[in-house]
Structure formats: C-alpha cells, structure tokens
Amino acid sequence: MKPIEDLSCTMVVFGGTGDLTHRKLIPAIYNLEVEGLLPKNFAVVAIGRRDLTDEDYRNKKYEGIKDFSRFKLDEAIWNKVKDRIYYKKLDFTNAEAYNELAPYLKGIDTKHNTGGNRIYYLAVAPEFFGNIVENLDRAGINHIKNTWQRVVIEKPFGRNLESAEELNTKIVNVFKEENTYRIDHYLGKEMLQNIMVIRFANMLFEPLWNNRYIDNVQITSCETVGVGSRGGYYEKSGAMRDMIQSHMLQLLSLIAMDKPSNLDPNTIRDEKVKVINALKELSEEEVKENVVRGQYGANNNEKGYREEERVAKDSETETYVALKAEVENARWAGVPFYIRTGKKMPKKSTEVIIQFKLEEDRLYFNEDELLPNTLVIRVQPMEGVFLQFNAKEPGTRKKIAPVHMDFCQNCQVGINSPEAYERLLYDVMRGDATLFARWDEVSASWKYVDGIIEAWKNDRPQFPNYKSGTWGPKEALDLLDEEDRKWLEV
Ligand SMILES: NC(=O)c1ccc[n+]([C@@H]2O[C@H](COP(=O)([O-])OP(=O)(O)OC[C@H]3O[C@@H](n4cnc5c(N)ncnc54)[C@H](OP(=O)(O)O)[C@@H]3O)[C@@H](O)[C@H]2O)c1
C-alpha cells in the first residue's frame, strides 16, 4: 500500500449540493479523517447552482455528518476537516464557466499542497456525465503534467448497451480506462470484499465450489421501501436496469468467478468478466420461462407503485425481477443461479445462498431427516456467514437434525463496518480500481440485460401483480417450484 502522503489530491464534486454528497460522500470524507486515512494534503470543492458561501456549505454538511456519519461527530475532527471543504457556484452545463473554474482549482491545489492531483466525482444525474467530462477537457482543467487525474462516475452507466457505449467513448477519450472509476457501491460493501477471501482463503469451500457439489445458488436483494421520491428516475430505469445490470450481476460474478492468478485489479476483473460473458443468452421464449417481472400494488395503507409521486398511472415499470441465469462453463454447467430483487418486500436483506447437493451415496436413508448443506453469505443489513449442516440430535434415538454455525460480523460490540463509500473513495485516491466496474464488465452486463428487456417489449405485463409487503408475484415461486426447489428463507 502506498504511504498516505502519496494520496494528496483535490476532490471536485459535481453535484455538491445533492443528496448523495450530503448523505454519503461528505460523511465518508469525515470518517476517513476519523480513521486517519484522509491525506494531509487534501481538499474538497463542491459544485452546485445554489447561492452559498463556503461557510453556509460547511454548516449544512456539519448537520449532514451529524445525521449520516457512522462515527459520532467530534468537534476536534470536524475542525480539521471543515477548512478543507469549499463551495463553488457554477452551472456545469455552461462550457464558459469552466474557464473560471480552472484557476480557482489551481488556487486550491496550491493552498492545500495537493500537487495538482485531482478526483472529479460526478454525483449528478447521468445525462450530464458526458457533457461535464467534455467541458473539463475543453477548458484543459484535467491537463496537468506529472499529476494523476481520475474521474468517478455514479451509476447508472447508460440505460442500455448503446447509450453506455456512447457515454464510455466520451469519457475514455478524456480520462482513459485506467483513470475511470465506475462506482457500483455494492462492491465497496464489506461482505462483497469478503466473498473472495471466504472462497479462496479456505480449503473448506473452494474444492466444493462447482456443479459436482452445488445444487443451486440464490442471490436475493430486497427492500421494504418503495420508490419514495425517486419515481422520476425509476420510471426510466426499473429493477432490471437499476439492480440486475449492476449490483446483482456483480455479485454473481464474484460468486462464480474462477480463482485469479494474483490480486492485481485487472486480473480479478478479467475473471469476473468471463462469468458475465458466459451467461446463457435467453431467447424470447426462454425469457418468458425464466424471467419474472412484477410491480407492487396497494396493500392496506401502503400505496401501490402507480400511486407514487412522478409515476404514470398506467406505468409498466417493474419493481421486482426474479430470474434463472446459467453460467455456461465447465464449473457451472447445470447449476441454476436464481436471482431476485424487489421493492416493498417483507424484509430488507441482501444475501447469497449456496445450496449444496445431498450426498448421493447416502448412509442415512431417511430423506426427511437430511437437509442439504447451505452456506449463506449475508451482505446487508446483517453481515456474516451462516452454515447449515446435519448432526445427530443429542439422546438415545438416532435422529438427525440440521445445526447452524453463524458468524455475525457486525453483531460484536465495537464493530462498526466502514461504509462502502469510504472504502471506494480511499481506493480512488490510492489508484486501486479492483472494486470498480471495468468497461468490459459494464458492456457485458448490458448485453445480457438488453436481451431480456428487448423480449419484454413484445409481451405486455399485467401490473400490478404483487401486493406491497409480500414476496413478489406467484410466478417467481413457480420458477423454482417447477424444478423442485424453493426460495430459501432469507
Ligand atoms: N442519492 C443516492 O443515494 C444515490 C445512490 C446511488 C447513486 N446515486 C447517483 O448519484 C447521482 C446524484 O444523485 P443525487 O441523488 O445526489 O441527485 P440530486 O440530489 O438530485 O442532486 C443533483 C445535483 O446536481 C446539481 N446540478 C444539477 N444541474 C446542475 C447544473 N446545471 N449545474 C450545477 N449543478 C447542477 C444539483 O445542484 P443544485 O441543487 O445546487 O441545483 C445537485 O447538487 C445520480 O447519478 C444518482 O443516480 C445516488
């Protein structure tokens, strides 16, 4: 790891007055300082359209840290952070305005001795990503010799393969792939980073991690909340684009990848992208059989999706997807990967469940007694690993019962797992792109997802088809039922 002195930089946040900056980015900066990880030579320049002084902005962020930081606000630490935060009013769609931004940023670099290294964080609506990058380039803002210049792009990266390609061309023309950090904040979560360690640092799991021993894999990410105030965005996105294309396929690739030959970011991402490229493409008929989409309807006092703010009364946007994916390679042939994600579910949880096969050559014949071994990787809100296996019940009767080993990472007193954004911002400063999506991963995911969305166009959904607070449409249960399996309790 590079020494902290090497990380000197100015972080320029486009969207500095936005929700993401308020709830995640500034609290993450504060928490990095608490952990002693923030470089000494560091400054934040937040860009927005509102009329604010530096002091006004700092006061607002002080409140944000109080509300959203994982460490309680400590005045002494805040005093060390606040004087490194600046606010700049600027309309980022106005190319002329960047001529004024260039000398302003140079002034901040000099004042904070950052050496001219910069992170440009685009915490703005996706339609502005390309335009901001081009404006930065046109004004020469990112042309500083002997420095590093990196751009961080929030999701969603495009809304299909074509628009993602267009956006990517604009960005890598200016920043090149190695300086482009496409955020998928799921990758910054503790347990996602732990998946590789659990798999590749334990003799117990990796030898069994294949179609000989694994019956099926279930990946679930569900939330209890609905679309809230994000109806405008969600109407154009839906669960397939918002969750499956990014977070869920990233999770799947970590679970299914082969062991990389080393821990270099590109070697790891080479293995991940192979998984996405090996996903079986679904024909229109196969989409009907293997993909279920849903939209929540009203239930008691809970609103249906179509009653939400900025949502069309006849919206066909899906708030739920369940699908069966297959990875076509020697390791996984014949093993279904069941993926589901939804809003207004009974429980908030992200988990991966690996269900092993029952032993073929069984010594204990009473089928009722034996349950398959199950390994559960809990990503959020609980973090940990749960393993179910069979053991003899105490007593004289020969009865077998499932028992559990449950490692709860965030249950122990004093464990306060870092927020994903802390880890990710720190990695951008260090120049470590392992936890960011590379272009070929993004494009392969879009290719897979586009195929499904295309097939949906010829088949109008009967929405709403599940009630708020339930586990999604019945067809999602049938998807597994038909194969004599069931969604395991999460
Ligand atoms: N919020 C989240 O939890 C979250 C989670 C994951 C991903 N994201 C992604 O992060 C990005 C930002 O989301 P958000 O929720 O923070 O959005 P937001 O609250 O709507 O903030 C938008 C920001 O853009 C600024 N802006 C818009 N037009 C501008 C212009 N012409 N010139 C200068 N500034 C302008 C706004 O400034 P003013 O308000 O001063 O006009 C505001 O700071 C999106 O791509 C979103 O998909 C957000």
PDBQT file of the ligand as one rigid body, heavy atoms in Angstrom, charges set to zero:
ROOT
HETATM    1  N1  LIG A 501     -28.788   9.694  -3.715  1.00  0.00    +0.000 N 
HETATM    2  C1  LIG A 501     -28.356   8.456  -3.619  1.00  0.00    +0.000 C 
HETATM    3  O1  LIG A 501     -28.459   7.793  -2.578  1.00  0.00    +0.000 OA
HETATM    4  C2  LIG A 501     -27.704   7.775  -4.797  1.00  0.00    +0.000 A 
HETATM    5  C3  LIG A 501     -27.336   6.408  -4.694  1.00  0.00    +0.000 A 
HETATM    6  C4  LIG A 501     -26.688   5.792  -5.770  1.00  0.00    +0.000 A 
HETATM    7  C5  LIG A 501     -26.432   6.528  -6.917  1.00  0.00    +0.000 A 
HETATM    8  N2  LIG A 501     -26.804   7.837  -7.000  1.00  0.00    +0.000 N 
HETATM    9  C6  LIG A 501     -26.486   8.568  -8.225  1.00  0.00    +0.000 C 
HETATM   10  O2  LIG A 501     -25.758   9.754  -7.876  1.00  0.00    +0.000 OA
HETATM   11  C7  LIG A 501     -26.083  10.806  -8.756  1.00  0.00    +0.000 C 
HETATM   12  C8  LIG A 501     -26.564  12.001  -7.932  1.00  0.00    +0.000 C 
HETATM   13  O3  LIG A 501     -27.750  11.653  -7.244  1.00  0.00    +0.000 OA
HETATM   14  P1  LIG A 501     -28.409  12.595  -6.132  1.00  0.00    +0.000 P 
HETATM   15  O4  LIG A 501     -29.489  11.802  -5.520  1.00  0.00    +0.000 OA
HETATM   16  O5  LIG A 501     -27.360  13.166  -5.238  1.00  0.00    +0.000 OA
HETATM   17  O6  LIG A 501     -29.035  13.770  -7.034  1.00  0.00    +0.000 OA
HETATM   18  P2  LIG A 501     -29.669  15.145  -6.580  1.00  0.00    +0.000 P 
HETATM   19  O7  LIG A 501     -29.918  15.172  -5.097  1.00  0.00    +0.000 OA
HETATM   20  O8  LIG A 501     -30.792  15.439  -7.484  1.00  0.00    +0.000 OA
HETATM   21  O9  LIG A 501     -28.505  16.193  -6.853  1.00  0.00    +0.000 OA
HETATM   22  C9  LIG A 501     -28.212  16.703  -8.129  1.00  0.00    +0.000 C 
HETATM   23  C10 LIG A 501     -27.064  17.675  -8.036  1.00  0.00    +0.000 C 
HETATM   24  O10 LIG A 501     -26.763  18.159  -9.342  1.00  0.00    +0.000 OA
HETATM   25  C11 LIG A 501     -26.637  19.564  -9.268  1.00  0.00    +0.000 C 
HETATM   26  N3  LIG A 501     -26.938  20.154 -10.568  1.00  0.00    +0.000 N 
HETATM   27  C12 LIG A 501     -27.943  19.819 -11.423  1.00  0.00    +0.000 A 
HETATM   28  N4  LIG A 501     -27.859  20.570 -12.533  1.00  0.00    +0.000 NA
HETATM   29  C13 LIG A 501     -26.786  21.382 -12.379  1.00  0.00    +0.000 A 
HETATM   30  C14 LIG A 501     -26.156  22.351 -13.193  1.00  0.00    +0.000 A 
HETATM   31  N5  LIG A 501     -26.620  22.662 -14.408  1.00  0.00    +0.000 N 
HETATM   32  N6  LIG A 501     -25.055  22.962 -12.728  1.00  0.00    +0.000 NA
HETATM   33  C15 LIG A 501     -24.569  22.674 -11.498  1.00  0.00    +0.000 A 
HETATM   34  N7  LIG A 501     -25.100  21.734 -10.677  1.00  0.00    +0.000 NA
HETATM   35  C16 LIG A 501     -26.210  21.124 -11.112  1.00  0.00    +0.000 A 
HETATM   36  C17 LIG A 501     -27.599  19.991  -8.197  1.00  0.00    +0.000 C 
HETATM   37  O11 LIG A 501     -27.236  21.263  -7.775  1.00  0.00    +0.000 OA
HETATM   38  P3  LIG A 501     -28.320  22.319  -7.182  1.00  0.00    +0.000 P 
HETATM   39  O12 LIG A 501     -29.187  21.513  -6.283  1.00  0.00    +0.000 OA
HETATM   40  O13 LIG A 501     -27.478  23.295  -6.420  1.00  0.00    +0.000 OA
HETATM   41  O14 LIG A 501     -29.070  22.880  -8.314  1.00  0.00    +0.000 OA
HETATM   42  C18 LIG A 501     -27.344  18.899  -7.173  1.00  0.00    +0.000 C 
HETATM   43  O15 LIG A 501     -26.174  19.195  -6.447  1.00  0.00    +0.000 OA
HETATM   44  C19 LIG A 501     -27.114  10.239  -9.717  1.00  0.00    +0.000 C 
HETATM   45  O16 LIG A 501     -26.449   9.768 -10.870  1.00  0.00    +0.000 OA
HETATM   46  C20 LIG A 501     -27.710   9.069  -8.962  1.00  0.00    +0.000 C 
HETATM   47  O17 LIG A 501     -28.218   8.065  -9.842  1.00  0.00    +0.000 OA
HETATM   48  C21 LIG A 501     -27.427   8.470  -5.962  1.00  0.00    +0.000 A 
ENDROOT
TORSDOF 0
